[in-house]
């Protein structure tokens, strides 16, 4: 059986557990090399009162990232160290990750992809999921980096957009803060079902995915109410598998909807018999 190298590129610590934790754990379990890369250390993230801010919070979140990566079976964690943009960055701030020139950052990531001889790169969909500017920038940078490095498979981590958009609208009607958490609005979130190429079953590694979520303690605290990550990390395992037992991806260049379970299918088809 062929072994591949999968590089997962994320904006902040904890993003890897939510959208791709199952795939990373499953790939590592099956003997593939998994490398986790974050663009920022998440120093502007909402956290608990005792978690600090700025550099202190960045240190906390970096340690949490290492713990989550260990649970998922990642062979390496790389932090690019760009400044966190926050959910709504100042348009005049040209130093934050969301506003950096794509080309030099893409070259930085491409160097890593070449060094790892990456077969697969995961990024986010064009909407950056729910529209976080750092997630949108991950999409731009990741596409360009894969082009520069010649990485053969690019997967956009996503979820079907309709259910997520409906949930946001419902929360907005109820005046819940999460209802207004999508900077691009509810019509530009995640990906249309007709574009999704992979529906990956990760129920067999759900305990690892839940443990990776739980490792991000700072992101389970803070805010006026109980955080979504904390609710997810404490779900009973049968319910967790029901809610988080599948992950969705859009593969560049593959006709959709294919609904494949194997993210390495394109590579296996090209392997010599």
Beta strands, then each sheet from edge to edge (+ up, - down):
strand 1: 5-10
strand 2: 33-40
strand 3: 76-82
strand 4: 120-124
strand 5: 153-158
strand 6: 198-201
strand 7: 246-251
sheet 1: 3+ 2+ 1+ 4+ 5+ 7- 6+
end
